[in-house]
Amino acid sequence: MGHREDLLAAARRLLEDKGYAHITTRDLVAASGTNLASIGYHFGSKAGLLNEAIGEVFEEWTDQLADLAMADPTASPVERGVVTWAAMLNSLAGKRALLLSYIEALAQAERTPALREQFAEQYRRCRARVAGLVAESLGDGTPPDDARCLAVASFVIAICDGLSVQWLLDADGAPTAEELTEGLAALWSASFPPRGKSG
């Protein structure tokens, strides 16, 4: 591997072992076997490197969840959503350290425009990826950049982000995939009651 790949691999290990806020440039150089100049050359800053490493992890996680969601070609879009939420909840324990690092990084990004844009771009890529899955689930030729596909993708991502935060704070009290589905069904029924039963 080159210095860029060595640094990313080291950053991923350190994010799990030490957490975002406690990693120093010296840690990254020692763990990667590279040098300080390589961090600036490839990523602009220590934060740029750590944020890219976080982005890689979550893109891989998105791909894993997508594979599970799309595994059954006969599943409905709602069934795929339930599978995704269940798989995500089941994998959170193994991602706890990285989730905490992500929350720490978000707080820093708010004060640093370049880092904020880095995370925003990662969200744009994730939204496009999920919108493609939504279009595939519909199976009617709707393109991934259709506004409805993007809206559903944003909704799914918002649920996943919200679930992650709730789980970090209260793992036992976070909703299950089944409870989420029931809540969505209740909301839908209340918003769109059967004909003749409104008012």
C-alpha positions, 0 to 999 in steps of 0.5 A: 500500500502507498502512504495514503492507504497506510494512513487510512488504515491506521486512522480506522484502527485508531478511531476504534481504539482511541476515539476521534477526539484523542487521536494525535498526528503523532499517533497517526504517523506512528501507526501508519509508518508514514510521516507528517507531511504525508497527512497534509499532502493526501488529506490536508489535515489530521481532521481531513484524514480522520473524516475520510476514514469515517466516511469509508467505514460508513460507505462500506456499512451502507453497502453491507446493509444494501446487500441484505436489503436487496437479497430477496428479489420478491421483497416489497420496499417496506419489507426491505426497509424492515430488513435494513433497520433490523440489520443495522440495529444488530450491527450497532454494538460492533460499530459503537466506537466508530459511531462515537467518533462520528458524533465527535467529528460532526461537532468539529465539522460545524466549525470548519467549513472544509470538514463540513463540506467533506461530510456533506459530500459523504451524505450526498453519495450515500443519498444517491446510493440509497436512491438507486436502491429505492429505484431498483425496488420500485422496478418500474423504470423510475430513475434514481434521481427522481425526486421521490427516490431521493426523498425516500432515501433521505427518510431512510437515512434520517431513520438510520441516523436517529436510531444510531443516536438513540441506541448510543444513549439508550440501547435497551430503549431504542425501538426495534425494526418491528416497532418502527414499522408499526409506528410508520403504519400507524402514522400512515393510517392516521394521515390517510384514513380509509375512505368514508372514515375521515372526519 
